[in-house]
Amino acid sequence: MNWDTKLGQSLLHLVENQQGWLWLAALCVLVWALVGCDGQRIDKLEEGVARQADVRAAMGKPDRVWPEPDGGQTLEYNRQPRGHRNYMITLGPDGVMTALVQVLTPDRCAWVRAGVSQEQIRRLYGKPARIIPYALRNETEWTWNYLLDGQQGYSFSVTFDAQGRVLHSAQTRDEFSGGGGSHPR
């Protein structure tokens, strides 16, 4: 039995009983709320105006804070593994927001080059959705999820050698949102 048959049977079982309807309704509300939250939060933040307190009030605690050479900092807001975006919000030394960037885009994914370190890749794209070690090959693969044109799901993967340096990367259409196809970079 494949995964979609199991999922269908599980959903059918939930719907067949009264509690199942409540759980399904709660799940739908939760998904709807999560999908709309980032857009509403980001709309409240204006570059050159928003301060660190405004960013944290709108977006919450960052997953990581990256120091900048000028004394500012970049706040990483990770939406992986379920989401399709990661945000980097840069604050100047004065604490005012200077940039808000959704870092998982095809153009940005094309920046990867062989030899770049894991730390540099983490800094560019944020925490990955999945980290898969391949012990026999002494390689590790990091994967992020993103949307092309806001609709088509893609996976972006970077493979590292035993020293933590990029070997190669690829962008692959998500099989669950319209079919396969790989685009190595």
Protein Blocks (a to p, Z undefined) as FASTA:
>chain_A
ZZklmmmmmmmmmmmpmklmmmmmmmmmmmmmmmmmmmmmmmmpcghkacfklmmmmnop
afbdcddfkopacddddfbfkbmcdcdddddfkopafbdcdfbdfklmmmpcghiafklm
mmmnopafbdcddfknopacddddddeehlaccdddddddfkopafbdcddddfklnpac
dddZZ
